[in-house]
Amino acid sequence: MKIWTSNKADETFSKHIRERDPFCFFNCSRPTRQASHFWGRGASSTRYDPLNVDGVCGHCHLIHEGNKQGLYRELKIKQLGKKGYQELERRARTIMKREQAILNWMALYEDLTK
């Protein structure tokens, strides 16, 4: 199996999140337009982790993207529970090569689309 490029992995992942979350994570009732990473995309270990990413509208993405310690954090803890949030944070701080992250996403995507 040929490994996807980062662009292909990003496209399929973003599409998956937007289909999974048709309405904004921040409960504003707007349709999802973007996939928002709680822990930034630079952390390969959680870049393609569906628990780390939420569908959001463009308006809320602009408002909440820069403040991960405010409402976004509160909603993430509510969504995952305190232990789940702490586990996600631990994974986000774990070093992983992008190639491995893409391979992990490819395997998960294959399972999701069976």
QUIFENQUI-V794242 format. One record per residue. N is the residue number from 1. RES is the residue in one letter. SS is DSSP state (H for helix, E for strand, - for the rest). Layout:
BEGIN
n: [N & N]
res: [RES & RES]
ss: [SS & SS]
END
This chain:
BEGIN
n: [1 & 2 & 3 & 4 & 5 & 6 & 7 & 8 & 9 & 10 & 11 & 12 & 13 & 14 & 15 & 16 & 17 & 18 & 19 & 20 & 21 & 22 & 23 & 24 & 25 & 26 & 27 & 28 & 29 & 30 & 31 & 32 & 33 & 34 & 35 & 36 & 37 & 38 & 39 & 40 & 41 & 42 & 43 & 44 & 45 & 46 & 47 & 48 & 49 & 50 & 51 & 52 & 53 & 54 & 55 & 56 & 57 & 58 & 59 & 60 & 61 & 62 & 63 & 64 & 65 & 66 & 67 & 68 & 69 & 70 & 71 & 72 & 73 & 74 & 75 & 76 & 77 & 78 & 79 & 80 & 81 & 82 & 83 & 84 & 85 & 86 & 87 & 88 & 89 & 90 & 91 & 92 & 93 & 94 & 95 & 96 & 97 & 98 & 99 & 100 & 101 & 102 & 103 & 104 & 105 & 106 & 107 & 108 & 109 & 110 & 111 & 112 & 113 & 114]
res: [M & K & I & W & T & S & N & K & A & D & E & T & F & S & K & H & I & R & E & R & D & P & F & C & F & F & N & C & S & R & P & T & R & Q & A & S & H & F & W & G & R & G & A & S & S & T & R & Y & D & P & L & N & V & D & G & V & C & G & H & C & H & L & I & H & E & G & N & K & Q & G & L & Y & R & E & L & K & I & K & Q & L & G & K & K & G & Y & Q & E & L & E & R & R & A & R & T & I & M & K & R & E & Q & A & I & L & N & W & M & A & L & Y & E & D & L & T & K]
ss: [- & - & - & - & - & H & H & H & H & H & H & H & H & H & H & H & H & H & H & H & - & - & E & - & - & - & - & - & - & - & E & - & - & E & E & E & E & - & - & - & - & - & - & H & H & H & H & - & - & H & H & H & E & E & E & E & - & H & H & H & H & H & H & H & - & - & - & - & - & - & H & H & H & H & H & H & H & H & H & H & H & H & H & H & H & H & H & H & H & H & H & H & - & - & - & - & - & H & H & H & H & H & H & H & H & H & H & H & H & H & H & H & - & -]
END
